[in-house]
Amino acid sequence: QGQLDESGGGLVQAGSSLRLSCAASGRNISDYNMAWYRQAQGKERIIVASISWSGANSNYGTYSVKHRFTIIRDNAKNTLYLQMNSLETEDTAMYYCNSDYINGTYYFTWGPGTQVTVYS
């Protein structure tokens, strides 16, 4: 399996923006639909956004995220991004990237994630 390394998180005030990055190695992200996931403390990991292998189509997990976040991919750099605007305290979580859940599996080893903490 390929490896992932997320970065770009931080401690920010509500209303701020962050851009998360996910650098892949050992496997090309261009072969997969990719996604960002998040896990808040004490809760299950959920999908935030996904993007098709070509970048032509994207989907967002909730209405709120759809109008504030943008998932982007650069297959040439083997990197996935998540642009997050108008951050809310409810966005506080550990953020991870991976492939879409396909045929009962993820195609990359889970990375360490990057922590996003939003305060009011």
Secondary structure as the mmCIF struct_conf table of DSSP 4:
data_model
#
loop_
_struct_conf.conf_type_id
_struct_conf.id
_struct_conf.beg_label_comp_id
_struct_conf.beg_label_asym_id
_struct_conf.beg_label_seq_id
_struct_conf.end_label_comp_id
_struct_conf.end_label_asym_id
_struct_conf.end_label_seq_id
STRN STRN1 GLY A 2 GLY A 2
STRN STRN2 GLN A 3 SER A 7
STRN STRN3 GLY A 10 GLN A 13
TURN_TY1_P TURN_TY1_P1 ALA A 14 GLY A 15
STRN STRN4 LEU A 18 SER A 25
BEND BEND1 GLY A 26 ARG A 27
HELX_RH_3T_P HELX_RH_3T_P1 ILE A 29 ASP A 31
BEND BEND2 TYR A 32 TYR A 32
STRN STRN5 MET A 34 GLN A 39
TURN_TY1_P TURN_TY1_P2 GLN A 41 GLY A 42
BEND BEND3 LYS A 43 LYS A 43
STRN STRN6 ILE A 46 ILE A 51
TURN_TY1_P TURN_TY1_P3 TRP A 53 SER A 54
BEND BEND4 GLY A 55 ALA A 56
STRN STRN7 SER A 58 TYR A 60
BEND BEND5 GLY A 61 THR A 62
HELX_RH_AL_P HELX_RH_AL_P1 TYR A 63 LYS A 66
TURN_TY1_P TURN_TY1_P4 HIS A 67 ARG A 68
STRN STRN8 PHE A 69 ASP A 74
HELX_RH_3T_P HELX_RH_3T_P2 ASN A 75 LYS A 77
TURN_TY1_P TURN_TY1_P5 ASN A 78 ASN A 78
STRN STRN9 THR A 79 MET A 84
BEND BEND6 SER A 86 SER A 86
HELX_RH_3T_P HELX_RH_3T_P3 THR A 89 ASP A 91
STRN STRN10 ALA A 93 SER A 99
STRN STRN11 ILE A 102 ILE A 102
TURN_TY1_P TURN_TY1_P6 ASN A 103 GLY A 104
STRN STRN12 THR A 105 THR A 105
BEND BEND7 TYR A 107 TYR A 107
STRN STRN13 PHE A 108 PHE A 108
STRN STRN14 THR A 114 TYR A 119
#
